[in-house]
Amino acid sequence: MIEAFAWAFLAASALLLGAIAGLALKVSRTLVGLALAFGAGALFSAVAFELTVEAFEAGGGTLLAAGLAAGGLTYFAGNRLLTTRGRSRAKATVKQDSQGQGGLSIVLGAMLDGIPESIVLGASLLGGGAVSPAFLAAVLLSNVPEGFSASADLKQEGRKPGWILGLWFAVVLVSAASAALAFLLFDAAGPAIPFVQAFAAGGLLTMLVDTMIPEAFDDGGDLAGLVTVLGFALAFLLSAVT
């Protein structure tokens, strides 16, 4: 359990590192967009060659389809709720001059995909298993630009650095705790692990298309596509050699 907590804490702490960089550095939005594109490419590789393949081999097509649908629908519903609330708050800010919701929405989105990622990391240790270096690298590569972008937005919205870092630290702790619970509650031979893998794949794929790719293209421009390929290729090579 401690090992599962530690691995997930390490993976999620990349969000915190990105947040620190976003608060301390003045980096152009173009660079942030290209970083998001690189992370998106790495996650595409993890979804295709790690999560989906392993879920299918362990649980079969029916369980894979159910997990993909559940993950995709969960992220879709959560993102729709956040978007609706954000628009309502945005209308209120015209008269009340309150805080924006863009950065906070990214943080909550990171939570929606971070918990399944951490569960997969924790469950992979069951039965004497090991964490996939390729999947871990993909998570790390994608978390840094997420934390960077959201923190830069929150800072611009007027949030204090201590509040921002505390929020990200809470996300890291929840993610690590999810991995530890997965290790305690799941059976290494049961159907929960492939379902969670498929669930994470569905949620991540939906998040990539709905959130990371559009923002990467908006900020990074035409180069975003090439950088996405670079991230995909690097993560695939890591998967192939491990």
C-alpha positions in Angstrom: 0.0 0.0 0.0 2.8 2.4 0.9 4.5 1.7 -2.4 1.3 2.4 -4.3 0.8 5.6 -2.4 4.4 6.6 -3.2 4.3 5.9 -6.9 1.0 7.8 -7.3 2.3 10.7 -5.2 5.3 10.9 -7.5 3.2 10.9 -10.6 0.7 13.5 -9.3 3.5 15.7 -7.8 4.3 16.7 -11.4 1.2 18.8 -11.2 2.6 20.6 -8.2 5.9 21.1 -10.0 4.1 22.5 -12.9 2.2 24.8 -10.6 5.4 26.1 -9.0 6.8 26.8 -12.5 3.6 28.5 -13.5 3.7 30.8 -10.5 7.5 31.6 -10.7 8.2 31.8 -14.4 6.9 34.1 -17.1 6.5 31.8 -20.1 4.6 32.6 -23.3 1.3 31.0 -23.9 2.8 29.5 -27.1 5.2 27.5 -25.0 2.5 26.4 -22.6 0.4 25.3 -25.6 3.3 23.3 -27.1 3.9 21.7 -23.7 0.3 20.6 -23.5 0.6 19.2 -27.0 3.6 17.1 -26.0 1.8 15.8 -22.9 -1.3 15.0 -25.0 0.8 13.0 -27.4 2.3 11.0 -24.5 -1.2 10.3 -23.1 -2.5 9.2 -26.5 0.3 6.6 -26.5 -0.5 5.5 -23.0 -4.2 5.1 -23.8 -3.5 3.1 -27.0 -0.6 0.9 -26.0 -0.9 0.6 -22.2 -4.4 1.0 -20.8 -6.6 -0.2 -23.7 -4.5 -3.2 -24.7 -4.0 -4.4 -21.2 -7.7 -4.0 -20.3 -8.7 -6.0 -23.4 -6.2 -8.8 -22.8 -7.2 -9.2 -19.1 -10.9 -8.5 -19.3 -12.1 -9.0 -22.9 -14.0 -6.9 -25.3 -17.2 -6.5 -23.2 -15.5 -5.2 -20.1 -13.3 -3.0 -22.2 -16.3 -1.4 -24.0 -18.1 -0.9 -20.6 -15.1 0.7 -19.1 -14.4 3.0 -22.0 -18.1 4.1 -22.1 -18.2 4.7 -18.3 -15.0 6.7 -18.3 -15.9 8.8 -21.3 -19.4 9.5 -20.0 -18.1 10.4 -16.5 -15.6 12.9 -17.8 -18.2 14.3 -20.3 -20.7 14.8 -17.5 -18.2 16.3 -15.2 -16.8 18.6 -17.8 -20.3 19.7 -18.9 -21.1 20.5 -15.2 -17.9 22.5 -14.8 -18.5 24.4 -18.1 -22.1 25.2 -17.2 -21.0 26.5 -13.7 -18.2 28.4 -15.2 -20.4 30.2 -17.7 -22.9 31.0 -14.9 -20.1 32.5 -12.8 -18.7 34.3 -15.8 -22.0 36.1 -16.3 -22.0 37.0 -12.6 -18.5 38.5 -12.8 -19.8 41.2 -15.2 -21.7 42.8 -12.4 -19.9 41.4 -9.3 -16.2 41.5 -10.4 -15.6 38.1 -8.8 -12.9 35.6 -9.7 -12.9 33.7 -13.0 -13.2 30.0 -13.3 -10.8 29.0 -16.1 -7.9 27.9 -14.0 -10.1 26.2 -11.4 -11.9 24.2 -14.1 -8.5 22.9 -15.3 -7.7 21.8 -11.7 -11.0 20.0 -11.4 -10.4 18.4 -14.8 -7.0 17.2 -13.6 -8.7 15.6 -10.6 -11.2 13.8 -12.9 -8.5 12.1 -14.9 -5.9 12.0 -12.1 -7.9 9.7 -9.8 -8.3 6.9 -12.5 -4.6 7.3 -13.4 -3.6 6.8 -9.8 -5.9 3.8 -9.4 -4.3 2.2 -12.4 -0.8 2.8 -10.8 -1.9 1.3 -7.5 -3.7 -1.7 -9.1 -0.7 -2.5 -11.3 1.3 -3.4 -8.1 -1.2 -6.2 -7.2 0.1 -9.7 -7.3 3.7 -8.6 -7.3 3.3 -6.5 -10.4 5.3 -3.4 -11.3 4.4 0.1 -12.5 4.7 0.6 -16.2 7.6 3.0 -16.9 5.9 4.1 -20.1 2.6 4.9 -18.4 4.3 6.6 -15.5 6.3 8.7 -18.0 3.2 9.7 -19.9 1.4 10.8 -16.8 4.5 12.8 -15.7 4.9 14.4 -19.1 1.2 15.5 -19.2 0.8 16.6 -15.6 3.5 19.3 -15.7 1.9 21.4 -18.5 -1.5 20.9 -16.9 -0.3 22.3 -13.6 1.6 25.1 -15.3 -1.3 26.2 -17.4 -3.9 26.1 -14.7 -1.7 27.9 -12.1 -0.8 30.6 -14.6 -4.5 31.2 -15.2 -5.4 31.1 -11.5 -2.6 33.7 -10.8 -4.0 35.9 -13.5 -7.5 35.6 -12.0 -6.1 37.0 -8.7 -5.7 33.9 -6.6 -2.8 34.0 -4.1 0.2 31.6 -4.6 -0.4 29.9 -1.2 -4.0 29.1 -2.1 -3.0 27.7 -5.5 -0.2 25.5 -4.2 -2.5 24.3 -1.4 -5.2 23.3 -3.9 -2.7 21.4 -6.0 -1.3 19.6 -3.0 -4.8 18.5 -2.1 -5.1 17.1 -5.6 -1.8 15.2 -5.2 -2.9 13.7 -1.8 -6.3 12.6 -3.2 -4.6 10.9 -6.2 -2.1 9.1 -4.0 -4.8 8.0 -1.6 -6.8 6.6 -4.6 -3.8 4.4 -5.5 -3.4 3.1 -2.0 -7.1 2.3 -1.8 -7.0 0.5 -5.1 -4.2 -1.6 -3.8 -6.1 -2.5 -0.7 -9.5 -3.1 -2.2 -8.9 -4.7 -5.5 -8.2 -8.4 -6.2 -5.3 -9.0 -8.5 -7.3 -11.7 -10.4 -10.6 -9.9 -10.4 -12.3 -7.8 -13.2 -11.8 -4.5 -11.3 -8.4 -3.8 -12.7 -9.1 -4.1 -16.4 -12.3 -2.2 -15.9 -10.5 0.6 -14.2 -7.9 0.6 -16.9 -10.6 0.9 -19.5 -12.4 3.6 -17.5 -9.2 5.6 -17.3 -8.7 5.2 -21.0 -12.2 6.4 -21.8 -11.9 9.4 -19.5 -8.4 10.3 -20.7 -9.4 10.1 -24.3 -12.4 12.3 -23.8 -10.3 14.8 -21.8 -7.7 14.9 -24.5 -10.1 15.8 -27.3 -12.3 18.1 -25.2 -9.6 20.0 -23.3 -5.9 19.4 -23.9 -5.8 19.3 -27.7 -8.0 22.4 -28.3 -6.0 24.4 -25.8 -2.7 23.2 -27.2 -3.8 24.3 -30.7 -5.2 27.6 -29.6 -2.0 28.5 -27.7 0.6 26.6 -29.7 -0.6 27.1 -33.2 0.2 24.8 -36.1 3.3 23.4 -34.4 1.0 21.8 -31.8 0.4 18.8 -34.2 4.1 18.1 -34.7 4.8 18.4 -31.0 2.0 16.0 -30.3 3.6 13.4 -32.6 6.9 13.9 -30.8 5.2 13.2 -27.4 3.4 10.2 -28.8 6.6 8.8 -30.4 8.7 9.2 -27.2 6.1 7.5 -25.0 5.7 4.7 -27.5 9.5 4.1 -27.6 9.5 4.0 -23.8 6.7 1.4 -23.9 8.5 -0.6 -26.6 11.8 -0.9 -24.7 10.4 -1.7 -21.3 
